Every structure is written in structure tokens, then in C-alpha cells.
Amino acid sequence: MPMISSQRRRWLGFGLVALAALVAGTRDVVAQEVMDARSASYLRDRYLADMDTVHAKIMALANAFPADKYSWRPAQGVRSVSEVLMHVTSEWFYYGPQSVGAKPPADFGPPRQTLPKLEKDFTQKAQVLEQLAKGWAYYVAQMKAVDAAKLTGRYAPWNSTLAEAAFGMTGDQHEHLGQLIAYARSVGVQPPWTK
């Protein structure tokens, strides 16, 4: 029977310890998908606070863009200023509520038709500002109405945890904020909070 050198025994021991840590760590990660209602409430409130910061900056930019720049786009085939703003609005109506297991407005319609239609139907500054206000109000109402006890594990319709949904939504919204900042600077509009 071949002898195992002391160095190989150490590596084998290290490997077994690493494997045990991996298995134990995986169990802990799965266990962390469930949180209590108090923690879910706290996370939901922090999620809404971050979204409110993004909302305030998006609204500041929407108001800062001159009306004649709402049709500006950086290149053919890329969303215009109004289309980006209406895309954000549609997310507040549709994806935002779903991120906490709520539903879009009853009259929203099929998303494959409604989401692109919103970008095309509302192009004038006053229209877009009105829709942004409506979308945000709906989103906030849904966020505040959801029972945090229903957000303690994975939930429908995305089968995600609150942390996954919050990171997904805020990441996407920050991306659109960055897009709008680039658009603003491209047309000579300074983001109001940088003055």
C-alpha cells in the first residue's frame, strides 16, 4: 500500500476543510433567503429611499431639459429624451410594483404592447412630466401598501427575494439616471444638483 506523504496529507486535509466550509457556507446562503418581517420592512424602506433619491434626480433632469430637447436622441435607433423618461415611467407602473409582489394598474394592459406604446404616445414635456408624476405616485403607493411579512422569502411573480428585486430595480433605475445625465450634458443641460 503506497504511503501518502505528509505534504499530500496536508493538502488533502486542507481540501476536506475547504469542502466542508463550502458545504456549510452554501447552507447558510440558502438559509439567508428568508428574513423576518421586521428585516423585510427595513429593507423595503431602504429600497424605497434609494428609489426616491433616483426619482428626485430624474424629475430634476426632466424639468431641466428644454421642451425642444425632448425629441433629441444621441443616434438613430436610440431612445430619445422623452422615450427614456417614459421608459422609466413604465417601469414605475409595471416592474416597480412587481418587485414587491404587487400588480400594475388594472388598466395597464399587456406589457409587450403597453410598455413600448407609452414611449411613443407621450413625447411632449408636459405630458411626460404628468406621466412621471402618476407613475411615481402609483409605485410609491404599491410599495407602502405591501405587507412586509409577504416579502420574507421568495415571492411571485419573479420568484425573487426582496434583496434581489431591490438590487435589480435600483440598478436599472441608476442606469437610466446615468443615461439621462449623459443626454443632458450632450445638449448643454447641467444636472441641477451639480450647480
Secondary structure, 3 states (H helix, E strand, C coil): CCCCCHHHHHHHHHHHHHHHHHHHHHHHHHHCCCCCHHHHHHHHHHHHHHHHHHHHHHHHHHHHCCHHHCCCCCCCCCCCHHHHHHHHHHHHHCHHHHCCCCCCCCCCCCHHHHHHHHHHHCCCHHHHHHHHHHHHHHHHHHHHHCCHHHHCCCECCCCECHHHHHHHHHHHHHHHHHHHHHHHHHCCCCCHHHC
